[in-house]
Amino acid sequence: MSAPHSPTLVSRLEHWAKTVPDSPAVQYLDRAHTWSEWHDRVRRLAGALASAGIGAGDTVAFIDKNNLACVEVTYAASALGAADAIPNFRLAGDELAFILRDSNAKILFVGAEFTDVIASIREHLGTVTKVIVVGGDNDEFEAFLASGDPRHPLPDVSPDTTALLLYSSGTTGRPKGVQLTHRNLSAHAEAMLSILPFRDQDCLLVAMPLFHVGGTCYAIIGIHDGRRCIFTREADAPSLFGGITAGANVAFLVPPVISGVLAAGDKAIAALSRLKRITYGAAPMPLPLLRAALAAWPDSEFVQVYGMTELAGVITALMPDVHRDPSQEHRMASAGTPIPGVEMRIVDPVGNTDVPVGSVGELWWRSAQTTPGYLGRPDATAETIVEGGWLRSGDMGRADEGGFVFIEDRLKDMIITGGENVYCPEVERVLVEHPAVAEVAVIGVPDEKWGETVKAVVVLAADEKADEDELIDYTRTRLAKFKCPNSIDIVGDLPRNPTGKILKRSLREPYWDGRERSI
């Protein structure tokens, strides 16, 4: 079931609506649509958006847990030359308000369970002129969609138009909107399909959050190839098993989810055994966990992927054959090799010269998947995308003689906990505002379940008192829960180099000592 390259998202959907109109396309909860039915919904939604004033260059936003409506909005908005911004629904109210203002969203679609959060920041939403509730007893989405006249023909949209806007926090602690174009998303889908083609009757389980490339961009791969996609609202065990029971047999999961299934016992392990392929990534997979997973599901293919939002998703893959090849066990700790269309350099971050094979440097990437830049942040874009179109990842790594990439550390000040990115300066900026705190350094420490968790090391101001619980509670009123420290050490002073810079490596060393990687 192949098709020629299509330059825009909706043209792929149109292709399958014409080619296999009555085949199942998408399923979410108790709703399912064929390709022709779903194409009609997207065209109607595009018509409704156009009638509401959305056109080329505009932005809409969607805040909710996983919902098929979010993907429908992405495709409908992109068909008009507009973009869909998908913030992390776990963010605090003021964080969401900042993103909505920064993205210049005109219409906000919000899940019913998040309406109270939006109501609390309603006066701070910037250009948002219309809020549409999705789901619940007061659903407005279906009526809005039904009000639209199917748009045909759709406007001529350039492949280089931004279709998706995903937010990734920067080292300054302020979120940055990563612009992903139709070309970026299509290039990613085609590269992945070239090395990991789906088989007849394969059905994707889309369980990872749609605000993450592992959610939306994974779904786009399936839609691009005309494969049925089953969307779960959450990535919890009942949702996963429900999706598998409904027919899903390939999935992308993060290591903590895999760990949770293994810990749930034989019935859970047996349920997941129906998956023919398990792709995992977004956080490091501890080797003991990987070995346990391979033993638990001997008939499943395992694929590790490493990627970035700025590159529309995956840029390296560790293929199934390596996972079960005893002679290559040393490569199971790697992130695999670059996927087709992706060029790699490993560069000395000081001299910007390539390092020898086997030496550690900053990973640089070049691909048609590369974002055109951060929305409204030319300086940040110039720091990340340098001469020649190379994107500086901020990750430190090395490659062996076979081109297998090993991620060793991070140049950027970032923690990955359960697949979520946490930038230390953002947490530090909040903690240092506490009246009892004089100085703070935030680091990531190893955790068997989440890969790593957030830890703060705090120096109190003279004559001030505060304990760990008080400081953690303080952050929870100002940050999303996953960004808040799990533990806080109160110390007399912080280690520094001769110029006064805090030596975070010294703070991390006791926790990572004896481990193969420092992330």
C-alpha positions as CSV (number, residue, x, y, z in Angstrom):
1,M,0.0,0.0,0.0
2,S,2.5,2.6,-1.2
3,A,2.0,6.0,-2.6
4,P,4.2,8.7,-4.3
5,H,5.7,11.5,-2.2
6,S,3.1,14.1,-1.2
7,P,4.3,17.6,-0.2
8,T,1.7,18.4,2.5
9,L,0.1,16.5,5.4
10,V,-3.5,16.7,4.1
11,S,-2.5,15.6,0.6
12,R,-1.5,12.2,2.1
13,L,-4.8,12.0,3.9
14,E,-6.6,12.8,0.6
15,H,-4.6,10.1,-1.2
16,W,-5.7,7.4,1.2
17,A,-9.3,8.6,1.1
18,K,-9.3,8.1,-2.7
19,T,-7.2,4.9,-2.7
20,V,-8.7,2.9,0.2
21,P,-11.8,5.0,1.2
22,D,-13.5,2.2,3.2
23,S,-10.5,0.9,5.1
24,P,-10.2,1.7,8.8
25,A,-8.1,4.8,9.4
26,V,-8.3,6.0,13.0
27,Q,-9.8,4.9,16.3
28,Y,-10.2,6.8,19.6
29,L,-12.2,5.5,22.5
30,D,-15.5,4.3,21.0
31,R,-15.2,6.3,17.8
32,A,-13.7,4.9,14.5
33,H,-13.5,6.4,11.0
34,T,-12.6,5.1,7.6
35,W,-10.2,7.1,5.5
36,S,-13.0,8.7,3.5
37,E,-15.0,9.5,6.7
38,W,-11.9,11.0,8.4
39,H,-10.9,13.0,5.3
40,D,-14.4,14.5,5.3
41,R,-14.1,15.5,9.0
42,V,-10.8,17.2,8.4
43,R,-12.1,19.1,5.4
44,R,-15.2,20.2,7.4
45,L,-13.0,21.3,10.2
46,A,-10.8,23.2,7.8
47,G,-14.0,25.0,6.6
48,A,-15.0,25.8,10.1
49,L,-11.6,27.2,10.9
50,A,-11.6,29.3,7.7
51,S,-15.0,30.7,8.6
52,A,-13.6,31.6,12.0
53,G,-10.9,33.6,10.4
54,I,-8.0,31.2,10.3
55,G,-5.8,31.4,7.3
56,A,-2.2,31.2,6.0
57,G,0.3,32.1,8.7
58,D,-2.1,31.8,11.6
59,T,-1.8,29.6,14.6
60,V,-4.4,27.6,16.6
61,A,-3.6,25.8,19.9
62,F,-4.8,22.5,21.5
63,I,-4.5,21.7,25.2
64,D,-5.7,18.3,26.3
65,K,-4.6,14.8,27.0
66,N,-4.4,12.6,23.9
67,N,-7.5,13.2,21.8
68,L,-8.1,12.4,18.1
69,A,-9.5,15.9,17.8
70,C,-6.0,17.3,18.3
71,V,-4.7,15.4,15.2
72,E,-7.8,16.6,13.3
73,V,-7.0,20.2,14.2
74,T,-3.3,19.7,13.1
75,Y,-4.4,18.4,9.7
76,A,-7.2,20.9,9.2
77,A,-5.2,23.9,10.2
78,S,-2.2,22.8,8.1
79,A,-4.5,22.4,5.1
80,L,-5.1,26.2,5.3
81,G,-1.4,27.1,5.7
82,A,-1.8,27.5,9.5
83,A,-0.1,25.8,12.4
84,D,-1.3,23.9,15.4
85,A,0.6,24.7,18.7
86,I,0.3,21.8,21.2
87,P,1.5,22.8,24.7
88,N,2.2,20.2,27.4
89,F,-1.1,19.9,29.3
90,R,0.8,19.3,32.5
91,L,2.2,22.8,32.5
92,A,1.1,25.3,35.2
93,G,-1.3,28.0,34.2
94,D,1.2,30.9,33.8
95,E,3.4,28.6,31.7
96,L,0.4,27.8,29.4
97,A,-0.5,31.5,29.1
98,F,3.1,32.3,28.1
99,I,3.0,29.7,25.3
100,L,-0.4,30.9,24.0
101,R,0.8,34.5,23.9
102,D,4.1,33.5,22.3
103,S,2.5,31.4,19.6
104,N,-0.1,34.1,18.7
105,A,-2.8,31.5,18.8
106,K,-6.2,32.8,17.6
107,I,-8.3,29.9,18.6
108,L,-7.8,27.6,21.6
109,F,-9.2,24.1,21.7
110,V,-9.2,22.9,25.3
111,G,-10.1,19.5,26.9
112,A,-13.0,19.6,29.3
113,E,-10.9,18.7,32.3
114,F,-8.6,21.7,31.7
115,T,-11.2,24.4,31.4
116,D,-10.7,25.6,34.9
117,V,-7.0,26.1,34.3
118,I,-7.8,28.2,31.2
119,A,-10.5,30.1,33.1
120,S,-8.0,31.1,35.7
121,I,-5.7,32.7,33.0
122,R,-8.4,33.9,30.6
123,E,-7.2,37.5,30.9
124,H,-3.6,36.5,29.9
125,L,-4.2,34.6,26.6
126,G,-3.0,37.3,24.3
127,T,-4.4,36.9,20.8
128,V,-6.8,34.1,21.7
129,T,-10.3,35.3,20.7
130,K,-12.2,32.0,20.8
131,V,-12.0,29.0,23.2
132,I,-13.7,25.8,22.1
133,V,-14.3,23.0,24.7
134,V,-13.4,19.5,23.6
135,G,-15.2,16.5,25.2
136,G,-17.2,16.3,28.4
137,D,-20.8,17.3,29.0
138,N,-20.4,20.7,27.3
139,D,-18.5,19.6,24.2
140,E,-18.3,22.3,21.6
141,F,-15.9,20.7,19.2
142,E,-18.3,18.4,17.3
143,A,-20.8,21.3,16.6
144,F,-17.9,23.5,15.5
145,L,-16.7,20.9,13.1
146,A,-20.2,20.2,11.8
147,S,-20.7,23.9,11.1
148,G,-18.0,23.9,8.4
149,D,-18.5,23.5,4.7
150,P,-15.9,20.9,3.4
151,R,-13.1,22.9,1.9
152,H,-12.5,21.8,-1.7
153,P,-10.3,22.6,-3.3
154,L,-7.9,23.4,-0.5
155,P,-5.5,26.3,-0.8
156,D,-2.1,25.7,-2.4
157,V,0.2,25.4,0.7
158,S,4.0,25.4,0.4
159,P,5.8,22.3,1.8
160,D,7.9,24.8,3.7
161,T,5.0,26.3,5.6
162,T,4.9,25.6,9.4
163,A,2.3,22.9,10.2
164,L,3.2,22.1,13.8
165,L,4.5,24.1,16.7
166,L,5.9,22.1,19.6
167,Y,7.4,23.9,22.6
168,S,10.8,23.0,24.0
169,S,12.2,24.9,27.0
170,G,15.5,26.6,26.5
171,T,18.5,26.9,28.8
172,T,17.2,30.4,29.8
173,G,14.1,28.6,31.2
174,R,11.8,30.2,28.7
175,P,9.9,27.9,26.3
176,K,10.8,28.1,22.6
177,G,8.3,27.3,19.8
178,V,9.9,24.7,17.5
179,Q,8.5,25.2,14.0
180,L,8.0,22.0,12.0
181,T,7.1,22.3,8.3
182,H,5.2,19.9,6.1
183,R,8.6,19.1,4.5
184,N,10.2,18.4,7.9
185,L,7.4,16.0,8.9
186,S,7.2,14.2,5.5
187,A,11.0,13.8,5.4
188,H,10.9,12.2,8.9
189,A,8.1,9.9,7.9
190,E,9.7,8.7,4.7
191,A,13.1,8.2,6.3
192,M,11.6,6.0,9.1
193,L,9.5,4.0,6.6
194,S,12.5,3.3,4.5
195,I,14.2,1.4,7.3
196,L,11.2,0.2,9.3
197,P,8.4,-0.4,6.8
198,F,5.1,-1.5,8.1
199,R,3.7,-4.9,7.2
200,D,0.2,-5.6,5.9
201,Q,-2.3,-5.3,8.6
202,D,0.1,-3.4,10.9
203,C,-1.8,-1.1,13.2
204,L,-0.1,1.7,15.3
205,L,-0.8,2.3,19.0
206,V,-0.4,6.0,19.5
207,A,-0.1,6.3,23.3
208,M,2.6,8.9,23.9
209,P,1.5,12.5,24.5
210,L,0.6,14.4,21.3
211,F,2.6,17.5,22.5
212,H,5.7,15.3,22.1
213,V,7.2,14.3,18.7
214,G,6.9,10.7,20.0
215,G,3.1,11.2,19.9
216,T,2.2,13.5,17.0
217,C,5.1,12.8,14.7
218,Y,4.8,9.0,15.3
219,A,1.1,9.2,14.3
220,I,2.0,11.2,11.2
221,I,4.3,8.3,10.1
222,G,1.3,5.9,10.2
223,I,-1.1,8.3,8.5
224,H,1.6,9.0,5.9
225,D,1.7,5.3,5.1
226,G,-2.0,4.7,5.2
227,R,-1.9,2.6,8.4
228,R,-4.7,2.3,10.9
229,C,-3.9,4.2,14.1
230,I,-5.5,3.6,17.5
231,F,-5.1,6.6,19.8
232,T,-5.2,6.1,23.6
233,R,-6.1,9.0,25.9
234,E,-3.2,8.1,28.3
235,A,-0.2,5.8,28.4
236,D,-1.5,3.9,31.4
237,A,-1.8,0.2,31.5
238,P,-5.6,0.0,30.9
239,S,-5.3,2.3,27.9
240,L,-2.4,0.4,26.4
241,F,-4.0,-3.0,26.8
242,G,-7.3,-1.6,25.5
243,G,-5.5,-0.4,22.3
244,I,-3.7,-3.7,21.9
245,T,-6.9,-5.6,22.3
246,A,-8.5,-3.4,19.7
247,G,-5.8,-4.5,17.2
248,A,-2.7,-2.4,17.7
249,N,0.5,-4.4,17.1
250,V,3.2,-1.8,16.8
251,A,3.9,1.0,19.3
252,F,6.3,3.7,20.5
253,L,6.8,3.6,24.3
254,V,9.1,5.3,26.7
255,P,11.3,3.2,29.1
256,P,9.3,4.0,32.2
257,V,6.1,2.6,30.6
258,I,8.0,-0.6,29.7
259,S,9.3,-0.8,33.2
260,G,5.8,-0.5,34.6
261,V,4.4,-3.3,32.4
262,L,7.2,-5.6,33.5
263,A,6.5,-4.8,37.1
264,A,2.8,-5.4,36.7
265,G,3.2,-9.1,36.3
266,D,2.5,-12.0,34.0
267,K,-0.9,-10.9,32.7
268,A,0.4,-7.5,31.7
269,I,3.5,-9.0,30.1
270,A,1.3,-11.4,28.1
271,A,-0.9,-8.6,26.9
272,L,2.0,-6.6,25.6
273,S,3.4,-9.7,23.8
274,R,0.9,-9.1,21.1
275,L,3.1,-6.2,19.9
276,K,5.2,-7.2,16.9
277,R,7.4,-4.2,17.2
278,I,8.2,-2.1,20.2
279,T,10.0,1.2,19.5
280,Y,11.4,2.9,22.5
281,G,13.2,6.2,23.2
282,A,12.8,9.8,24.6
283,A,14.8,8.7,27.7
284,P,17.7,6.4,28.3
285,M,16.9,2.7,28.7
286,P,19.0,1.1,31.4
287,L,20.6,-2.0,30.1
288,P,19.1,-4.3,32.9
289,L,15.7,-3.1,31.9
290,L,16.4,-3.6,28.2
291,R,17.6,-7.2,28.8
292,A,14.5,-7.9,30.9
293,A,12.3,-6.6,28.1
294,L,14.0,-8.7,25.5
295,A,13.6,-11.8,27.6
296,A,9.9,-11.0,28.4
297,W,9.0,-10.5,24.8
298,P,11.2,-12.8,22.7
299,D,9.0,-12.6,19.6
300,S,8.8,-8.8,19.5
301,E,11.2,-6.6,17.5
302,F,12.8,-3.9,19.5
303,V,14.0,-0.6,18.0
304,Q,15.7,2.1,20.0
305,V,15.4,5.7,18.6
306,Y,17.1,8.9,19.5
307,G,15.9,12.2,18.3
308,M,15.0,15.8,18.9
309,T,11.9,18.1,18.5
310,E,14.1,20.3,16.3
311,L,14.5,17.4,13.9
312,A,10.9,16.4,13.8
313,G,11.6,13.2,15.8
314,V,14.0,10.4,15.1
315,I,17.6,10.9,13.8
316,T,19.2,7.6,14.8
317,A,17.9,4.1,15.2
318,L,19.2,0.9,16.8
319,M,17.7,-1.8,14.7
320,P,16.0,-5.1,15.8
321,D,18.9,-7.3,14.6
322,V,21.4,-5.6,16.9
323,H,19.2,-6.1,19.9
324,R,19.3,-9.9,19.6
325,D,22.8,-10.3,18.3
326,P,25.2,-11.5,21.1
327,S,28.2,-10.4,19.1
328,Q,26.9,-6.8,19.2
329,E,25.8,-6.7,22.8
330,H,28.3,-3.8,23.4
331,R,26.2,-1.7,21.0
332,M,22.9,-2.2,22.9
333,A,24.0,0.9,25.0
334,S,24.2,2.9,21.8
335,A,21.5,5.0,20.1
336,G,22.1,3.2,16.8
337,T,23.1,4.8,13.5
338,P,21.8,7.9,11.7
339,I,18.6,7.2,9.7
340,P,18.6,7.9,5.9
341,G,18.9,11.5,4.9
342,V,20.6,12.5,8.2
343,E,24.2,13.6,8.3
344,M,26.2,13.6,11.5
345,R,29.3,15.4,12.8
346,I,30.9,15.0,16.2
347,V,32.5,18.3,17.0
348,D,34.8,19.8,19.7
349,P,32.3,22.4,21.2
350,V,35.2,24.8,21.8
351,G,37.1,24.7,18.6
352,N,34.2,23.6,16.3
353,T,36.5,21.0,14.7
354,D,35.5,17.3,14.1
355,V,36.9,14.9,16.7
356,P,38.5,11.6,15.9
357,V,36.4,8.4,15.7
358,G,35.7,7.2,19.3
359,S,36.3,10.6,20.9
360,V,33.5,12.5,22.6
361,G,32.2,15.8,21.1
362,E,29.0,17.6,20.5
363,L,26.6,15.9,18.1
364,W,25.7,18.0,15.1
365,W,23.0,17.0,12.6
366,R,21.9,18.1,9.1
367,S,18.8,16.9,7.4
368,A,15.6,17.9,5.6
369,Q,14.0,17.2,8.9
370,T,15.7,20.3,10.5
371,T,13.3,23.0,11.8
372,P,13.6,26.3,10.1
373,G,14.0,27.8,13.6
374,Y,12.4,28.9,16.8
375,L,9.3,31.1,16.5
376,G,10.2,34.7,17.0
377,R,13.7,33.8,18.4
378,P,16.3,34.6,15.7
379,D,19.1,34.7,18.2
380,A,18.3,31.3,19.6
381,T,17.9,29.9,16.1
382,A,21.3,31.3,15.1
383,E,22.9,29.6,18.2
384,T,21.4,26.3,17.3
385,I,21.5,26.1,13.5
386,V,24.9,27.2,12.3
387,E,26.7,27.7,9.0
388,G,26.0,25.0,6.5
389,G,22.6,24.1,8.0
390,W,24.1,22.1,10.8
391,L,22.0,21.8,14.0
392,R,23.9,21.7,17.3
393,S,22.2,19.2,19.5
394,G,23.7,20.2,22.8
395,D,24.3,16.4,23.4
396,M,27.7,15.0,23.9
397,G,28.5,11.7,22.3
398,R,30.9,9.5,20.4
399,A,30.6,7.1,17.5
400,D,32.4,3.7,17.0
401,E,34.0,2.5,13.8
402,G,30.6,1.3,12.6
403,G,29.0,4.7,13.0
404,F,27.0,3.6,16.1
405,V,26.3,6.7,18.3
406,F,26.7,6.6,22.1
407,I,25.2,9.5,24.0
408,E,27.5,10.3,26.9
409,D,26.4,13.5,28.5
410,R,24.7,16.8,27.8
411,L,26.3,20.1,26.9
412,K,23.0,21.8,27.7
413,D,21.8,22.1,31.2
414,M,18.9,19.6,30.9
415,I,17.4,16.7,32.7
416,I,15.3,14.0,31.0
417,T,12.9,12.4,33.5
418,G,10.4,9.9,32.1
419,G,10.8,11.3,28.6
420,E,10.1,14.9,29.7
421,N,12.8,17.6,29.3
422,V,13.5,19.7,32.4
423,Y,15.9,22.6,32.1
424,C,17.8,23.3,35.3
425,P,17.8,27.1,35.0
426,E,14.0,27.2,34.9
427,V,13.8,25.3,38.2
428,E,16.6,27.4,39.7
429,R,14.9,30.6,38.7
430,V,11.8,29.6,40.7
431,L,13.7,28.3,43.8
432,V,15.9,31.3,44.1
433,E,12.8,33.5,44.4
434,H,12.0,31.8,47.8
435,P,13.0,34.3,50.5
436,A,15.1,31.8,52.4
437,V,17.2,30.7,49.4
438,A,20.5,32.4,48.6
439,E,21.9,30.1,45.9
440,V,20.7,27.0,44.1
441,A,22.0,24.4,41.7
442,V,19.7,21.8,40.1
443,I,21.0,18.5,38.8
444,G,19.7,15.2,37.5
445,V,20.3,12.1,39.6
446,P,19.8,8.5,38.5
447,D,16.4,6.8,39.0
448,E,15.5,3.2,38.1
449,K,12.0,4.1,37.0
450,W,12.3,7.5,35.4
451,G,15.9,7.4,34.1
452,E,16.8,10.4,36.2
453,T,14.9,12.8,38.6
454,V,15.3,16.4,39.6
455,K,17.5,17.3,42.6
456,A,18.2,20.7,44.0
457,V,21.2,21.7,46.1
458,V,20.4,24.8,48.1
459,V,22.4,27.3,50.1
460,L,20.1,29.3,52.5
461,A,20.4,33.0,53.1
462,A,22.0,34.2,56.3
463,D,19.6,33.8,59.3
464,E,16.9,32.2,57.2
465,K,15.4,28.8,57.8
466,A,13.6,26.4,55.4
467,D,13.4,22.6,55.0
468,E,13.2,20.3,52.1
469,D,9.4,19.8,52.2
470,E,8.8,23.5,52.3
471,L,11.0,24.2,49.3
472,I,9.5,21.4,47.2
473,D,6.0,22.6,48.0
474,Y,7.0,26.1,46.9
475,T,8.1,24.9,43.5
476,R,4.8,22.9,43.1
477,T,2.8,26.0,43.1
478,R,4.9,27.5,40.3
479,L,6.0,24.7,38.1
480,A,4.5,21.6,36.4
481,K,4.9,18.7,38.8
482,F,7.4,16.8,36.6
483,K,9.8,19.8,36.8
484,C,9.8,20.0,40.6
485,P,12.6,18.6,42.6
486,N,12.1,15.1,44.1
487,S,14.8,15.9,46.7
488,I,16.6,18.9,48.0
489,D,19.9,19.0,49.8
490,I,20.6,22.1,52.0
491,V,24.4,22.8,52.1
492,G,26.7,25.4,53.4
493,D,28.2,26.3,50.0
494,L,28.4,25.2,46.4
495,P,31.6,24.0,44.7
496,R,33.0,26.5,42.2
497,N,35.9,26.8,39.8
498,P,38.4,29.7,40.1
499,T,36.1,32.0,38.0
500,G,33.2,31.4,40.4
501,K,31.2,29.1,38.1
502,I,29.3,26.4,40.0
503,L,30.8,23.0,39.3
504,K,27.7,20.9,38.7
505,R,29.8,18.0,37.5
506,S,31.2,17.8,41.1
507,L,27.6,17.7,42.4
508,R,26.6,15.0,40.1
509,E,29.6,12.7,40.4
510,P,28.6,11.0,43.7
511,Y,25.3,9.9,42.2
512,W,26.6,8.8,38.8
513,D,29.9,7.2,40.0
514,G,30.3,3.7,38.6
515,R,27.7,4.1,35.8
516,E,28.5,3.9,32.1
517,R,26.8,7.2,31.3
518,S,26.3,10.4,33.2
519,I,22.7,10.7,31.9
